[in-house]
Amino acid sequence: MLIFRSFLISVGIAGVYGQTATTSAQTSSITGCHSHGSDIYCIDGDGHEVLVSATSTPTSGVPAQYTGCHSHGSESYCMDADGNDVLIQEEETTTESETESDHDHDHSEHVHGESSSETKTNCHFHAGVEHCVSEGESEEDSHASCGIQTRDYDVPLRIGTLFVVLVTSAIGVFAPILLLKLPFASINGVVSTIIKQFGTGIIIATAFVHLYTHANLMFTNECLGELEYEATTSAVVMAGIFLAFLLEFIGHRVVVARNSKRNVSEASASPSESLQTSQKGQFDHPQSQQQPTLACLGHSHGPHDPTTPNSKFSVLVMEAGVLFHSILIGLTLVVAGDSFYKTLLVVIVFHQFFEGLALGARIATLPGAIFPSKAIMATAYSLITPIGMAIGLGVLHTFNGNSRNTLIALGTLDALSAGILVWVGVVDMWARDWVIEGGEMLNAHIGKVLTGGLSLVTGLVLMGLLGKWA
């Protein structure tokens, strides 16, 4: 009897000890709950991720934690906000290996924004700048992927395509200048309308779809870190708009001052000299070029004159914005990886050709012969992207598009260029041709309006479509 009582006491002590040990081993609550697809995962007291097998999602959505955790035999349970028991499983004990693989795939997409692959790194491109994240790399260690990506580049291919871009850019910008010299007035008028309005669409789409988007991608790159001012991209674009406005305003004030001085000097001349000068001017200049002073300032109430100083300044400002981002296009094209280079090259070739048409159409309307001023402006555009490509070849193995300084520089230049082209495209090209008094499309016949409108929309759509790849 004494032996039997001792046995019961021993068994009771062991049971109590085992229960205490089990209770202490249990986590009283699991926290940091989140969802991957339709599954709910939480973090236990040991920092391990566990799967919550709930029969249904709580009415209030995924809770932040589950409390009242306990065990029934070998299984662990916690209570949700509605008082229901939910089964807690270690992540490694999921019943199907496919489920574990799917969770890893979803978790990789959640962390990196990229689906996992069998390669060692997941890479994607932001406006030609590659960003890679190593597989299995946590968010805390993601800065390691912001270094220089070492790879082999097909240098001969890049050298050869440099000349392809050069020729394409030259054809695009010189074609409108030469076409307007054809000895067919009616054809020239139609061609001029189509190219000018198509170019307006190209410039506007370049500003909004390409440059604004690229600048925003640079400023939101995780390698740059979180900016304290969220509207950085819009603020820099606004600065570009103001800069373009300021340049044109100052330029027009200079023109007004010069015209005033010229009028005063002509009025002070003797009546006979003034009469001779006036008569000489009437015979020396065609009637279409005789415009009053207000017309030279872009305020004419007569037919629109594309050779006014307004157009001269707007073309110069437009070319400045185009040159700013064209050199960046050449640089980022060359440093792109071989896997993306050919696709990006095709897009850049079309981009340069269309943008060349837009710029060339406005250069063609400027007064004077093709040589030297028009030819110099067109040649500058033809060479600027190949120059950017040459710079890229020089820094091919040392360029890091994900460094903080590089991202800030590229983002700022893209945003400034976007602002300049927004002003030129919307104000100097679109509004001046279509709605400002004296615009060539404002009172044009319906055929010309339809032709110009279709060309404008075509430019917007085509350049906008290219934004899917570059």
Secondary structure by P-SEA (a helix, b strand, c coil): caaaaaaaaaaaaaaaaaaaaaaaacccccccccccccbbbbbccccbbbbbbcccccccccccccccccccccbbbbbcccbbbbbbbcccccccaaaaaaaaaaaaaaacccccccccbbbbbcccbbbbbccccccccccccccccccccaaaaaaaaaaaaaaaaaaaaaaaaaaaacccaaaaaaaaaaaaaaaaaaaaaaacccaaaaaaaaaaccccccccccaaaaaaaaaaaaaaaaaaaaaaaaaaaaaaaaaaaaaaccaaaaaaaaaaaaaaccccccccccccccccccccccccaaaaaaaaaaaaaaaaaaaaaaaaaaacccccaaaaaaaaaaaaaaaaaaaaaaaaacccccccaaaaaaaaaacaaaaaaaaaaaaccccccccaaaaaaaaaaaaaaaaaaaaaaccccccccccccccccccccaaaaaaaaaaaaaaaaaaaaacccc
